[in-house]
């Protein structure tokens, strides 16, 4: 059948076999494509704004290239609008990515990539705020190529899908903007400290060339030839501290160089809790990785999302996780987990404390 460039506005094709039909440049605005068979059909550059596509029969052989479509309806008559937000229309190319839409879900479209940490934090906040017994769950994560992702979230029938979508973007975008500003600030600080480091290096090179000062240092070292350090109670955090046994003078660690550290020597229980909780989470991740490969970003996010949901539904484990975060901190927890999804996972856990 050849409907190329045909004006088919408001046409009813309920239950019609249009397999392999030529619908290039056809105007199908407000057409009823309910249970319409379209395998092998060519809808290149067709107009589908306002069409109802409930149970239409498309497949990977259906050509949906450069479709002109502001919105569609998933249910007949004119129900379940997509995008769910009545104030929003599809952007160019979005319709084809949503062609095989599943009812009772909200499609979150990320055209220019996704910040997974911010996404999971937003998703978790909406789960906490949900007042329905059936909590939203991530149904599918689709990588559409060119950095585009479509995440389908299954929601309860009691949830207003348009409101859920609106709330998500109202949370996600400000978080992302704040993160971008923080990165910009860190970049500025990096430039500043790079200049400081350059100055320090120049000063160090000058000192090394100062033979007089070098001779003085050697003489001082000779005078203190017998100096020893008692390291029996020393603690190390990337730097050094000790106690000079001679006359109270000498090296006292005042110019310690290194990072911060958690000293578990006075709190072995905190260390034990960190180890036990980390091992339990690691075991959970290993189980989830059996059905989701973590070699891809999509697989990692699927594992992280499932792990967060399982921990959240286990009040005892959730409280232990919160306790470890408070006593050991996020960096120690990430290091103990030693897993590709550790950063995203711990960021979501941290959200429980911040609420």
Secondary structure, DSSP 8 states (H G I E B T S, - for coil): -B-TT-B-TT-B-TT-B-TT-B-TT-B-TT-B-TT-B-TT-B-TT-B-TT-B-TT-B--TTSB--S-B-S-EEEETTTEEEESSSTT----TTHHHHTTT--TTEEEEEETT---HHHHHHHHHHHHHH--SSS--EEEEEEEEETTEEEEEEE--TTS-HHHHHHHHHHHHHHHHHHHHHHHHHHHHHHHHHHHHHHHHHHHHHHHHT-HHHHHHHHHHHHHTTT--EE-TT---SSS---EE-STT-S--STT--S-----GGG-HHHHHHHHHHHHHHHHHHHHHHTTS-TTSHHHHHHHHHHHHHHHHT-HHHHHHHHHHHHHH-HHHHHHHH-STTHHHHHHHHHHHHH-
